[in-house]
Amino acid sequence: MIAILALSACNLTPRVDYDALQYHEANALTSNRILLLNILRSKDNAPLHFAQLSLLHGQVSEQGGLAVSQPYGGNPRSTSLPRALLLPSGSVSDAVNFDLGTLDTQDFTKGVTTPIAPPMLKYFLDSGMDSRLVLMLLVSSVRLPGNQEAIAAFPRSEAYVCYPDGVPDSGTLPRRYELRALTDPRTNCFHPTREFLAYLDVMNALRRVYAVSYRPFTPVGAPFLPTPKESMQDFAALGSGKLNIRPAAGGRIQLGLPPAENEVVLCEETSAGTTGQAKPGSAPTSAHAADSPCGQARKFVINTGGNEGAATASAPEFTLRSTLGIFSFLGQVLGSQELRSSPGNDVCLRLEEPATHRPDCNTGQVLFHLTHNQANALFGVEYEGEYWGVPKAAPCTNESGFCDHTLETLSMLALLLNLNSSARDLPSTPAVQIVP
């Protein structure tokens, strides 16, 4: 007689926990490598393709059994005695499948080519990141008051900048400038400067920049003196949400349209290290400086595509990049720095030095940094027969020490891409059946 004495599954909870963490790390590593690969493609102006490791299916099973054979009766013709047998058995299986969903869809492409929304700029500035890092990545150009053209922030720009009033002093913005094509003659051009370097000069002339969210007030009509009885009835008839009211000079009242949503402006910290105070010799930002969200400090207008010509006599204008523009910017920087570096050396973009210098990637403030040394890399990819890796984390410990912002840059890119990805773009499992 053969009897099966035991057959049961073991407790798989520790194994499931381990595999879940391993799958999570695999997903994070894959996403980071896809980001890095697209930055390298941008270096060569190659097409960018985005995908996301959306699902990891793991099937883990463990089985064990024990079979016992006990002889029963006798066989007179047998030359050997029957024997009892004990047959243990066991098996373990672990199968993994994954779904890689492409993000090359119409909605995703439209999202990553649209300028970044100002609230995201405010979020990054409010998160404690270096304002130079945020502006370098998210701002594509700056147009200063009294000038028609913007100075673009792309290393491969085919233009240079002339300063009719002379080169601005260190820490100050130029009053006038002219943009010319590289093929134009340089006659009557004082101190010609490549456009990207001129943009870096503007960024280095700024103090800390912070974002302010406010509800703008649009006046309707002229201020007036209200009469108690009639005015109260008229105000009550307006109802809530139709018009805003604020006091004006001489006891008058000013009516204004309610804003559709909050607006975001950028303000520059003053020389005294405080906000909202006027600099010596500076003019107010508007006729109603007290009503400005920046107070008496310098204000920067954010161009979102619908307020062309917003740069006034006192407010410079920043134009925001698209998410795809950040990839293009980083790729162009890597390409230009690679030409200045010795073969096999690290390439990087620093915050405090011009891009014309040979990059030193191990001191100071580094915005983005790639290495060819696989032993010093946190992760990397093979591209065009060469290894490109992201160095191990080097967060800021003090102002004068070495600080590598590469992981911060990648985290910003990942967040901006996630804002434009939709669940319907990714494959999903319609049903899951678990059999004990």
Buried (B, 14 or more C-beta within 10 A) or exposed (E): EEEEEEEEEEEEEEBEEEBEEEBEEBBEEBBBBBBBBBBBBBBEEEEBEBBBBBBBEBEBBBEBBBBBBEEEEEEEEEEEEEEEEEEEEEEEEEEEEBBEBEBEBEEBBEBBEBBBBBEBBBBBBEEEBBBBBBBBBBBBBBBBBEBEBBBBBBBBBEBBBBBEEEEBEEEEBBBBBBBBEEEEEEEEBEEBBBBBBBBBBBBBBBBBBBBBBBEBBEBEEEBEEBEEEEEEEEBEEEEEEEBBEEEBEEEEBBBBEEEEEEBBBBBBBBEEEEBBBBBEEBEBBBEEBEEBBBBBBBBBBBBBEEEEEBBBEBBBBBBBBBBBBBBBBBBBBBBBBBEEBEEEBBBBBBBEBEBEEEBEBEEBBBBBBBBBEEEEBBBBBEBEEEBBBBBEEBEBEEEEEBBBBBBBBBBBBBEBBEEBBEEEBBEEEEEEEEEE
